[in-house]
Amino acid sequence: MNGILGQYIYQSSILLELILILTIIYLIRKPRYMTALILAILLLRPNERFECFIPYPKIVLSILIAMIGTRISDLKHIVDGKCINKIFYFILLVIVQTALLHREDLVGNAMFISAGLLLFVAIILYMNDEDGMTLLSSTTVFSCFLICLEPLYYHYTEPAGSELWKLFHLEDRIQAWGMWANANETSFIACLGTANMVALVVRLRRRVDYLSAGIVLPFFSLVVFLTGSRAGLMSLVLIFVPSVFLINSKLLKSFIVLVIVGLFAVSQVVVPERTDKEASKDDRYELRHRGIELFLENPVFGIGFQRGAKDVVGQPFHNTYVQAFAETGVAGGALLVIFIIGLGREIFSCYKRCVSQGRPTAYLAVVAGLFLSSAFYFYWGNQLLTLLFFLIAAQFNLSTKSLESTVLIE
């Protein structure tokens, strides 16, 4: 394993663990910064890289429970949100269905959901102001950058076909480490980092943000390109689509729209040629079609949450919406769709009100772009109640509440 980066990533480091432990202890009384640190730990997952003395995921989840417990009285307003309550109903449905029909999966499903849900609640409780939103976006950009830096580094420094090179590639497509060891997931991480970087620029307009954007935006674009992900490329483009409508020049606006439409049309030629088995559109179609068949066979209760990939099909459905209907039935699928549509309505309602009042709309355009990007990617990816799902939902919730309380009130 060549290079300083390889030594840093794959060898246990007592010094690094000591620094991380001391940082956790120091931030115990600073819940906002602790939430940011926990987000970074859950995204970067040190226990997947090192033989750590401490099980950090379990530790930080315990800390989240303790932090949220100190503000138990504030939880009601989270559940009573305009559309956010639908996701809590969905989780309740999953737990009840699992307890009644698939008890052997109850602990596993609860553990799968808990990390993202606890992080979601902590973000809403502790980052619900301008400084908190800035810290959240900065942490997300930093974590996404590190996740994507690793495979990119080895793509250019390791001989093609070496053992270390293979670790970060799916055939010729780059992929990140551990939990994100999937080229499509890696591209979505890059899209998330892109959206948060642009959000920092348009909200704060600081010189450091412009300089950072000049580095990380081309970086994330290159990562998406090298993943060979068609869905990732389109998700990246969609982040910027709402911003096009802020351009005053009709000629320039029309030109950019044509470029975007052209990218959609030629996306299969723009990304590198894919030779891996996951490159087949027919196979993806068959998986989605199988998911629809399973829903029609089990329309009331579904086949059970997380059972599609584990037991029934053997692979993910590669469609978050199909997964919701197939695994949780018509009620679960409907709740997810209502939740997604509700988020979109809130965002675009804020956008329309901003325009009608002559208020700044650049930040809202970025939020709308992240929504379009995520909703599109969910059609191709597997994000049902994952950590990224809850992180994005929390960012939407904070953004719309902030705009309603500060931008839109006269």
N, C-alpha and C positions, 0 to 999 in steps of 0.2 A: 504494500500500500504506500504509494509514493507521495511525497510532499508533506508540508507542514499541516495542510488542511486535513489530509488523511489521518495523520497522527492525532490531530485534535478531535476528530469525530469518532474514531473507532477505538481509542485506548482510554481506559479508565483514568480519571484525573481526580485525585483526592483534593487538590487545590480548587478545582472548579466546583466540586461538590460542596466544599467548605464555604466558598463564596456564595453559592446558591442557598445553602442552609442559613447562613448569616443574613442574607438579603431577605429571606422569608421571615426570619425572626424580627428583623428591623422593621418590616412593613406590616407586622401584625396589627399595629395601632393606626395604620394608614390604609383603610379598606379600599379606597379608590386605586391606589398604586398596587395594592395587593391583587385586586381584580385584574389589573393590566398584566402583572407578573404571571398570574395563574393562566390567563389567556395565552401568553407566550409559551408557558410550559406545556399546555395542552396541545398547542399547535406544533411545537418543535419536538416534544416527546423525548426528553433526554434518556429515559429508561430503555428506549429502543436502540440507542446508540452506545450506551455504556453499560458496564456491569455496576450499576449504582448500589450503594449501601442502603439507600432509602427509596421506597416505592412512591415516587413523586406524585403520580396521578391520584393515588389514594389519599396522600397527605393533603394535597391542594383541594380535593373535593371535600374532605373533612373540614378544612378551613372555610370553604364556601358555605357549608351547612352552618357552621358556627357564626359566620358573618351575617348570613340571612336571618338566623335565629334571633339576633339582637334587634332586628327591625321587622319582626313578625307582624306587627300591627300595620305596616305599610304595604303588605302583600295584596290586600284586597283591591286596591286601585289598579294593580297590574292585571289581575284576572278580569276586572270590569272594563277593560279597554274596549274601544269601538269594535275592532275585529280581532284583536289579539286573543280574546277569550276563546275563539274557535280552536286555537291550537291547544289550549288547556283541555277543552272538551275532547279533542282528538286523543290526547295522551291518556285521559281518563278512560276513554273507550278502549284503547289498546290494552291498558292494565286490566280492565274488567273482562274483556274478551280472553286475554291470556289466562287470567285466574280461573275462569269458568271452563275453558276449552283446552288450554295447553299449559297446565300448571308447571310442567317440567321446564318451560321457557321463562317463567315469571322472573326469576332472579336475573337471568341473562338479559332479558328485555329491559328490566328496571335499571340495570347497570348501564346498558347501552344508551338509554335516554337520559339518565341522571346527569352526566357530565355536561352536556349541552344545555339542559334545562336549568341547572344550578348556575351556570355561567350567565345564561340569559337573564335570570332574575337578578343576579348580582350587578350586571351591567345596567339594568333599568334602575336599580336602587342607588347605585353609587356613581354613575356617570351621566346623570340626567341634567347636565348644564354644558355650557360652551367649553369649559376647560376639560370636563370629562369626555366630551365627544372628540376633542382634539387628541387627548391621551389615547382613546380607543382607536382612532384612525391611525395614529402614529405607531402604536403597538402592532396593529394589524399589518401595516406596510412593512415594518421591520421584520416581523415573523415570516411573512410571505416572501420577502426578499431572501432571507436565510434559507428557507425551504427550497426555493428555486435556484439559489446560488450553487448548492451542492451538486446537482446533476449537471448543471451547465459547466462547472469547473472541470468535472471528470470527462465531460464530452470533448473538451478541447485539450486536456492534459494527458489523458490515458490513451494508449494504443487501442484502436477499435478491435473488439473481440477479447480483450483481456478480462480476467475475472472481475476486477473492480469496475471496468467499463460496463460489463453485462449487468452489474448490480443496479446501474442507473439507466438502463436502456431496455425497452421492449422492442426487440429487433433493432431498427435504426432510430426509434423514437425515444427521446429522453423521458425519464420519469423520476419522481422524487423518492425519498426514503420512507420505509416503514408504512405508516397509515396512509400515506399519499403515494404509495408505489403503484401508480396507475397513471398513464400519460394523460388521460382526460381529466383526472382529479388534479394533476399538476397544473394543467392549463387553467383550470378554474381557480386554483390558488393564485395564479398570476393575474387573472382577471380581477379577483378580489383586491389584490394589492394595487392594481392600476386604479380602480374606482376610488379607493381610499386616498391614494396619493393625489388624484385630481380633486377630490373633496377638500383636502387640506389646502390646496392651492387657491381654490375659488372662495373658500371661507375666510382664510387668514391673509392671503396675499403677501406673505413674508418672503424676503429674499431667499432665506434658507429653503423654503418650500419650492420656489422656482428652480433653485439649483438642484435640489433633490429630485424633482420631477424630471429635469434634464438627464439625470442618470438612470433613475429606476424605470421610467416609462419605456425607453428603448429596450432596456434589459428585460422587462416583463413581456414586451412584444416579441423579442427574440425567443424567449422561453416558449411562448404559445406556438410560435412557428415551428420550433424544433420538436415539440410534442407531436406534431402532425395531427392535431385534433381539429377536425372541421367544426365541431360544436364549440370548441374553445375559441377559434378564430372569429366565429360569428358572435359569440358572447362578448369578445373584446370589442368588436365593432359596435355592438348595440349600446355599450356604455356611453358612447359619444353621440348616438343618434339624437336624443332630445336636445342636446346642445346646439345642433345644427339650426334649430328653429329660432335660436337667439341671434342668428346672423341677419343683419339688415339687408345686405345686398342679395337681391333675388337671383342674380347671375351666379354668385359664389355659392349660394344655398343650393341652387339647382345642380351645379357641378358636383358638390359634395354628395348630394343625394344619388346622383348617377354613379359616383365612385362606390358608394355603399352598396347599391343594387348590383353593381358589377362584381364586387367582392363576394356577395352572396352567390352570384351565378357561377363564378370561377373558383369557389373556395376549394374544390377538390383538386384543382391544379396548382393553387397557390401554396398549399401545405406540402411538405415533402412526401414522396411516394411511400405508401405503407404496405408492408409485406406480412405483418403479423396477423394472427387469426382473428384478432378483434377488429381488423380493418373492414371486415365484410359487412356491408349494409344489409345484405340478405339475412345474415345471422342475427343482427340486431333487430331486424323486422320480425324474425321468427320468435325471438324472446318476448318482444312486446305483444305479438299476436298470441303467444302462449299465455301471457299474463291476462289478456282480455278473455281468453277462453276460461281460465281459472276463475275469473270474476263471474262470468256467466254461469259457471257450474256451482259457485258458492256465493251468490249475490248478497246474502244477508249478513253472514259473519266473516266471509273471506276464508283464506287458508291459514291465517294466523300471522301476526307481525313477525317479520324477519324469516319466515319459513320458505319464502320463494327461493332465495339463493341457497339456504342451508339444506332443505329437505326435498322440496318438490321439483324445482327446475334444475338446481345445481349451479346456476349462475344468477347474478342480478338481472332484473328486467331491463336495465338501462333506460328506465323511464320512471321518474318519481311519482307521477300521477297514476300510471298503470299500477305501480307497486301499491299505492294507497288503496285503490279499489280492489285489487286482487287479494291483498293480505288482510284488509280490515273491512271489506264489504262496502255496500253502497253508502252507509252512514259515514264511515271513515273517509272514503273518497270524496264525498260531498263536503265534509268539513274542511278537508285540505283545499279543495277548489275554492270554497267560499272564503277561506283565509287568504289565499293568494289574490283572489279578485278584490277582496276587501282592502288589502294593502295597496293594490294598484289604484283603487278608487280614492283612497285617502291621499296618496301622493299626487295624483293628477288633479284632484279637487283643490289641493293646496296650490298647485301650479296655476290653475285657472284663476284662483282668487288673487294670487300674486300679480298676474298679468293685468287683471281688471283694476287693481289698486295701484298699478304702476310701481310695484315693489321689485327689488332685485330678485332675479329668478335663476341665476347661474348655479347656485348650490342645489336648488330643487331639480334643475336639469340633470345634475350628476346623480342625485338620489333616484330620479326616474330612470336614468340610464342603468344604474345598478339593478333596479327592479326588472327592467326588460332583459338585461343580461342573465339574471338569476332565473327568472321564469322560463326563459328560453333554454338555459342549460338544464333545468330540472326535467325538461322533456327528454333529454339525452343521457342524463346522469342518474346517480343513485344517492339522493340527498335526504331521504325521508327521516326526519328527526335526528340528523347527524349534528356534529359540533358546528360545522359551517352553516347548516340550516338555521340553528339557533342564533349564531353570531350575526348573520345577515338580518334575521327577524328583529334582533335587538337594535341594530343600527337603523332600520326603518322606523321602529317605534320611537327611538330618541329623536330622529330627524323630523318626523311629522309633529311630534309634541313641541319641539323647539320652535319650529316654524309657526305653529299655531299660537304659541305664547308670546313670541317676540316679533316676528315679521308681519303676521297677519292682523294683529290687534291694533286698531287705530287709537 
